[in-house]
Amino acid sequence: MTHRSASASAGQIRRAAEDAAAAFPALMIEAERVAQAVASGLHGRRRAGPGETFWQHRAYAFGDPVSAIDWRQSARAADRLYVRQNEWEAAAAAWLWRDPTRSLDYASDPNLPTKRRRADVLATALAILLAQAGERVGLMGARERPFHGRAAPALFLEALAAESFADAGARPPPVKIAAGARIVLFSDFFAEPDETARAVAGYAAQGAGGALAQIVDPAEEDFPFVGRTEFEDLESRDRLLFGETGALAGDYRAHFAAHRRALEDVCRRYGWAFVAHRTDRPAQTALLALFMALGDPGTLK
């Protein structure tokens, strides 16, 4: 939803992609700052488990620390290096998804970040914390294998920035997820709750736990508009003009609250967490809630 005029063209989409690339360093710095604010109040979250003593090997990949290379195993192969990973690391990963639709491009005030910017910061900051905890992090829909090692957050953000805008029909992809994996979906979730429920049900059926992170602009929750106001849907470009917008405030807020309760019910049904975040609130508050909601590996099933 927006009360500002907006239009799209191939040139604008290209410029938006260029702007996103230019903003890469600043976004990473912001994400690192938010992650550090949360990390400073947390202690290590890794715990020993059966996987700590049972190891398997995989090919060395960019981002793996040299210390992880198993030189004895690598000596048996003439053309590649191998690293060893414990049983848990082989099976589990955290997969993040950020809504690619234009609905997230809204900001009601120039002093506020767009929902997309805040979602990108939160997703990248969460990737930083997870990587620091020794976990693998993947971007759903971007590639089949998750990122790992020190370079994981930068590689994650690079893949996120490379994503193109999608139309209103874009929803969390019905990908195959390993049992025990955790998923975090970042969106305003303004689609019908039943659509979100179908996505969550599909992941839960595969043994994955996770969380929904609903990112909204304060105007979308408070509905502060009065007088003659035109609203435009950033995805469909449909417009609605109201003569006395203030008269709609009560019904709108009631509908917004009911919609959020429906999302909370979806999460409750499948054992997922629900985190609501407004772009006028500190990002680290939502990040801490998400990080704690994920818990120790294997606790969300």
Steps between C-alpha positions, in 0.01 A plus 500: 500500500619849427351846493769619261498479124724232350564358156720226361701455183790289382731797551379553854546133583855515362575814702354335809735204450796737459399688814478171689852408391631842601335465841665161562786628723273726706245225549768256614637756745152559641435126525834446677418780745160351579647150533775626731244675722322169547813283519645713780211393721516132411732216578576202277192311394662187361466187702653158470289222359529168322626675190804633683671162490392357164663655197465484125681673215402737222692695237671821611305812399577871498452638849614188686784566746829333415497341845195296395690319223558132567843459344508123542171458314606758240824311431294208371352718226715642226281790396324645802512586868255370758373645825331303772170592656311344783177314447287792618670753274448268205126478556393834640508855373308822541317616188385860467254651253426867439184593312610630155176682420465878480275508802819529707609820327271711717607759756247751632768748602835588336666459840393136515657209311289315249373163612737340248802675648409396853428142390837484322681634807326252730558204269869583455551569871338165580732335247795662679393366840431153365834488318678611816328210678651263243182438306431494129268761351313482172284736296187318391444505128851626421705179511466145620795502742534727803798726564744420779813637658610857559396611154143372542338834597661691213410227252146495637460876461649487151240241399225703667600820320505313169137394533267666254164649583207262468133550439222470753481124446842434654474292814748293705630235259386139552856373526623172641636551853702256711337384820629702793561812293368834619332760283436872548266680261520881480196677353212729585279191450213705362397206282213288624604306814395177328778551243757541775356197679547283192867599477565438869313169488721385213819576692369353826404178320869460411603533864609864487429752774526874471354845539302764317644852524227748410652836402256791484515877475343682798243664272384156387423406859382833643317635191554870588346635177226763502317696234514433127764234432591283203651158562694297246589134513872477421456156345179525295510882451131511588391831654226594743395856583318576825342832592516459877762242581476547875158334501663174391760488777303289748404230250849496350673451835258224594567322170876542543486350851286207380742434214794490741315265735441267205875497430572430865253211486686357199826505695338352808350217294838391363722583796662799333585837656343830398692828526329828411725798429436864408757698306488782758630263769863389558603219267693320774177440695360289216837335435531386860145362493571305181835368618353382829196355323723277290656367818752221504523278192218251492272670752250612237337197343 
